[in-house]
Amino acid sequence: MTHPILAWYADRGILVSVDAMRPASRVGREIIVALEAMRPLVDYVPEHLRRPVDLTGLDAAFGHAPSLL
């Protein structure tokens, strides 16, 4: 069921794969790095379609103190 979604993102060069079978702290860092790398793509999203995303809760979810991310 997810193959068409994955293909859509891959075709646009915006698919990032993360190995989630590693420790949560490492997975979390990799996700944050991937999101930061994609930050410049925001300029291509029309202003009226942009939605804020609060990532501050990821610290606890990945076993970090807030200052580590």
Residue pairs with C-beta under 8 A, 6 or more apart in sequence:
6 15
9 15
14 38
14 41
16 34
16 37
16 38
18 27
18 30
18 31
18 34
19 27
19 30
20 27
23 63
24 61
24 62
24 63
25 62
25 63
25 64
27 62
28 58
28 61
28 62
28 63
28 64
28 69
29 62
29 69
31 58
32 55
32 58
32 69
35 55
42 50
56 66
58 69
59 65
59 66
59 68
59 69
60 66
62 69
